[in-house]
Amino acid sequence: MSVLVNKNSKIIVQGFTGTEGTFHATQMIEYGTQVVGGVTPGKGGSSHLDRPVFNTVADAVKATGANVSIIFVPPAFAADAIMEAAEAGIELVVCITEGIPVQDMVKAKNYLQGRNTRLVGPNCPGVITADECKVGIMPGFVFKAGRIGIVSKSGTLTYEAADQVAKAGLGISTAIGIGGDPIIGTPTREAVELLMNDPETDGIVMIGEIGGSMEAEAAKWIKENGTKPVVGFIAGQTAPPGRRMGHAGAIIGGADDTAAAKMKIMAECGIHVVQSPADIGKKMAEVIKK
């Protein structure tokens, strides 16, 4: 059992024949992910990485039965790619693209309302179910199979947490990199909820950052509905107010956006908050054994 993706997921790559699409699709295939084809308009009917290429997502779905799509499409066209995947009935869309204009994402997010499509990202590392399926750009070898779920705004910290959890003698069920943009498809709370409801996940690592209210909303949900231990960390503890730090969404706009404020709310809601990312694995091993 896992959330979002598993060994039976059938994946297509939008932007399949481009440099990024080619590189990461190759790695996904090597990991054992069932990549069934890809989409590059104008190249339909050809073959790439021994997989068929289609002109549209609808064609790809019809021919392969794909239910997951990963998007490596330039920012100007990425929101259209998300909507095209949803229109074709894809259940999970993982958008890696960084720098999509906010107004494009507003349109795409509205388009997804009421549809049976979940979006993860944009500007995210993707989703991985350890030893089964990797839909993203994360280094697969870091993720050892186990029963700890990860939800993170930061790609790098997702890998760091996975490595620590493995070294602490625990492994990963599914890791969800939700992305660091102001408008994303799956906020922290929803990702935590998926893992909380997964019978094969025993604990959750929740990694957030300054800016926005997603961590506070997730913490309040955990306080009311949580049944598993959650270890939390907030990146950007030394960030000055008003300056964007790396991610487009990582900007302190008010008193509740700071790392200290978020960590305080999380701790009050029963989350085991660590001050440094170096303590994530150790703390999880500690709380799981209780």
N, C-alpha and C positions, 0 to 999 in steps of 0.2 A: 504493500500500500504506500502511496505517496500522494503529494498534491500536485495538481497542474499537469505534470508530465511523467511518463513512465516508459518502460521498454516497448509498450504497444503504441505509443504516440507516433503518428506519421507526420513528418515535418517537411514543409516546403520552404525554400529560401527566396525571398523577394530581393532582387538585386543580385541574383545568383552568379552571373558571369563577371561581375565587377571584381576589383582587387580584394576588397574586404570580404565580400560574399564568398569568393573562391577560397580565400585563406581559412576563414572560420568554418565554412561548410566542410572543408577537408578535415579539420580538427574534430568537428562534430561526428563525422563518419568514422574517423579513427577511434573515437570514444565508444562507438557502438550504437550511436543514435540512428534511428531509422529515417534518414533523409531520403525522401521518395522523388524529389525533383525540385525544380526552381522556376522562377519567373523572371524573364527579361523581355520587355516588349520589343517586338521585331526580330527576336531570335527563336521564336516558337518553331518546334519541329527539329531543332538541332539537339545535340547531346553535350553535356558538360559534366566532368567528374563521373563519367559512366551513368549519369542520371539524365532523364528527359528535361528539356527546357520548354516552357510554355509562354505564350504571349500574355495571358491573363491568369489571375488567381482562379477564376471560375473554371477555366480550361483545366488547370492543374488539379483542382478538387475533383472535377468530373472524372479525370483519367486515373488519379492515384488514390482517391479517398482520404486525402490529407485533412487533418483536423487541427494542426498547429502550423503557424507561420512565423518565421523570423525575418525581420526587415533590416536590410543593409542598403537603404536607398538615400540619396543625398537629401539634406534638410528641406529643400524647396519642394520636393515631391513626396516626402515621407508621410505627411498627414493623408494625402490621397491614397497612398499605399495601404495605410491602416484601414481607411474606409472601404477600399476595394476588397480587402481580406474579409472584413465584416460582412460586406454585401454577398460574398461568395459562401458565407456560412461557416467560416473558420471559427473554432471555439476559443482558441487561445492565440493571441497575437503578441509577439515579443518584439518590441521596437528598440533597436540598439542605437539608432541615429541620435547624434547630439546636435543641438543648435536649431531645432525646429521652431519657427516663429510662434510666439504664444497665441496669436489670433488663429493660426492654423490648427493648433491643438485644441482651442476652444471649440472650433467647428467639428473636429474629429471626435472629441469627447461627447458633444451633443448628439452626434450621429450614432454613437454607440448606445445611447439611452434606449432601453427597451429591447435591445437586441441580445441574442444569446452568445455574445462574444466578450471575452475578458481580455483587456489590454494590460500588458506589463511593460513599463517604460513610459515614454522614451528616455534616452540617455541613461541606459541601464546595462548591467553586465549580462542580464538574462536569468534563466531558471535552470537549475540542475537537480536531478534526482540521482544521488550518488550511485555509481556503477550501473546505471540504467539508461539515462538519457540526459544529454547536455544540449540545451537550446540557448546558446549564448557564447560569450567570448572569454569565459573564465578558464583558468588552467585546470583541466579535468583531474590531473594527478593529485591535486591537493585534497580532493573531496573523497574521503573514505566512507563507505556505507555504515550507517548507524541509525540512531533514533533521536538526534537533535536537529531541529529545524532552525533555519536562519532567515531573518528578514532584515534587509539592509538598504539604506539609501546610497551607500558608498560601495563601489566595486572592489577597490583594493582592500577595504576592511572586511568584505565578505570572504575574500580568500584568506586573509589573516585569521579571522575567527574560525574558519573551517580547518585550517592547519592546526590551530591551538586545540580545538575540540578533539581532533584526531590524536594529537600528542598527549592529550589528557586521558586517552584510552576510550574515548567515546567517538562516534562517527556521525555522519550527516544523513538525515532522511531527505529533505528537500531544502535547497537554499534559493530564496527569491530576492533578486536584486531589483528593487522597485524603481530606482532612478532618482536623480537629484534635481529634476526640473520643477518649476512651480505647478504645472498641470501634468499629472501622471494618471495612468489608467487604474492602477491598483494601489491605493494608499496603505500606509503601515497597518492600520486597524484591520482592513480586509485580509491582508496577507497573514497577519497574526491569527485571525479567526480561522483561516483555512488550516493552519498548522495545529491550532488548538483542537480542531475537530477531527484531526487525523489520528486514528487509533495506533498508528505505528510511529508517532512522534511523542517523546517523553518530556522534552524540554525545549525551550525556544530562546534563541539569541536575537535580541532586537537592537539594531544599530541605527541610530538617527544622527541628525546634525542640526546645527543652528538654523533658524528660519522656519516659518510656518507653524502649524498647530497639530501636525499629523501624529507626533509622538505622544502629545498630551491626550489626544482623542483615543489613541490605542491604549494608553495607560489606564484611562478611565474605563474602557471596555474590559480590560484585563481584570481590574479590581472587581467589577460586577460579574464577569462571566468566566474568569480564568480558572482552569483546573490543573494547570501544569506550571512548574517553575519557569520564570522568565529572567534572563540575565540581560541587562541593558547597558548601553554605552552611547554617549553623545559626542560627536566630533565637533571641533571648532571652539574648544573651551577658552582659547586665548584670542578669539576673533573680535576686532573692534566693531562697534555698532555702525550700521550704514554702509559697510563695505562688503561687496559680494566676494565670497570665498570659494573659488573653484566652481561649484555647481551653481547654476542659475537661480535655484531656490534657496541657496545658503546665504541668506542675508538677514541680519538682525533688524527687524522693523519696529519691535516694541519690547517691553520688559519681559513678556512671556516667551520671546523667541530665543533668548540667550540659552547657552548650554546649562548654566547653573539653574535657571528656572525650570528647564525641562527635566533635569536630573532630580530636582526636588519633587516635582509632580510625580515622576516615575517611582521614586522611592516611597512616597506617600501612598501610592497605589499597590505597593507590595512587590515591586520589581527589584531584583537584586542588582543595584547599579554599581558599576565599576568605574573608577576614575581614569584608568588607563586601558587602552585596548590590549595591552600585554597581559591583563588579568582575566580576560574573557574565559579562556579554557579552564583555568584553575577554578574560577568561581562556579562555572557550570558543573564541574566534577564534584565540587563541594555540595552544591544544593541538590544535585540528583541523588547523592548518597544518603541524604537526610531521610 
